[in-house]
Amino acid sequence: MKITISGLPGSGTTTVAKLLAERLGWKLISAGEVFRRLAMERGMSLEEFSRYAEENPDIDIYIDRMQRELAEKEENVVVEGRLSGWMIKDAFKVWIYADPEIRYERIAKREGIELSRARVETKRREELEKRRYKKFYSIDIDDISVYHIAINSGLFKPEEIVEIILKAFELVRRREDYHKQEQKQ
């Protein structure tokens, strides 16, 4: 089985994906970590690297292709990334969100920057990403209809979100098993 974890910057996708993968004993594939590593290797901020990626589609295409290929090779895997829900087929898909101010505070703390700077940079980054996804893939990141569930990370601790995901995943899996049994009869 495959589970994708997606959401906007600062929503907690990486934290939740790591905890979920640990809990299940599954491999974790994180597009977000790859994007951050590539930005760091080039000595760029995430906003600068997002601008660079907008002019260089090979960055997104590389990350997304690598994510898909790695996920296809795994039987049980958690895949974390902004577009994972769109890119990984036959997966249980989770969208994690939070109020923008909560996300900006988390990003400021994580990056060790002022809240006002995190707010401005994150808004710019999200605008750039939104344009890239539309331009390269015809994906509207605001359309969450591809996801099985959406969870507000401003209301729950990461461990609680993992519990919610596991419960919903089990319910969907049971329903799919039931439908398979019905089709055999």
C-alpha positions, -999 to +999 in steps of 0.1 A: +000+000+000+010+036-005+000+067+015+007+102+002+010+132+025+006+166+009+000+202+020+013+237+018+046+249+034+044+248+072+014+226+074+034+197+090+036+172+062+072+163+067+068+158+104+036+137+100+051+117+071+082+108+092+061+097+122+037+077+100+065+059+082+082+051+115+049+039+130+042+016+100+078+005+095+076+017+059+100+036+038+096+074+034+101+093+002+101+130+008+099+154-022+101+183+002+134+172+016+148+167-019+137+202-029+153+217+003+185+198-003+187+210-039+182+246-028+208+243-001+233+227-025+229+257-048+232+282-018+196+295-024+167+302-001+135+282-008+120+313-023+150+318-046+151+282-056+113+283-063+120+312-087+148+292-102+126+261-106+100+282-124+125+290-151+140+255-150+112+229-153+137+201-152+139+206-114+103+198-107+102+172-134+133+155-119+118+155-083+084+143-094+098+116-117+122+104-090+093+103-065+070+083-088+098+058-097+109+052-061+073+048-050+065+023-078+093+001-066+080-001-031+051-022-019+045-002+013+056+034+013+048+069+026+053+096+000+055+132+012+053+161-012+032+190-024+021+170-055+024+135-042-014+131-041-015+140-078+016+120-089+012+087-070-015+065-083-033+038-062-025+054-029-044+066+002-041+104-002-040+128+027-040+167+025-028+185+056-036+221+061-034+249+087-043+285+090-017+306+071-005+324+103+002+291+120+021+279+090+042+312+088+050+308+125+062+272+120+083+282+091+099+312+109+108+289+138+121+261+115+142+285+094+152+307+123+139+339+107+115+367+116+078+360+113+073+389+089+100+375+066+085+340+067+051+354+058+064+374+028+087+346+015+061+319+020+034+338+002+058+344-027+069+308-028+033+295-028+025+319-057+055+307-077+047+270-070+010+275-079+020+289-113+046+262-119+021+234-111-005+249-134+021+256-161+039+222-160+012+198-150-022+217-154-027+210-116-046+235-095-030+229-060-061+244-044-082+215-058-081+189-030-107+166-045-081+140-053-075+134-015-093+108+007-091+131+038-080+166+047-068+173+083-063+206+100-028+204+117-036+236+137-061+215+157-041+183+163-007+173+174+014+153+148+009+121+167-029+126+167-028+133+130-010+099+125-038+082+145-065+099+123-047+088+091-043+052+103-080+050+113-092+065+080-067+043+060-080+012+078-117+022+070-110+028+034-090-005+031-118-024+047-143-009+023-121-017-007-117-053+005-155-056+009-161-043-027-135-068-040-153-096-022-187-085-036-173-084-071-161-120-068-196-132-059 
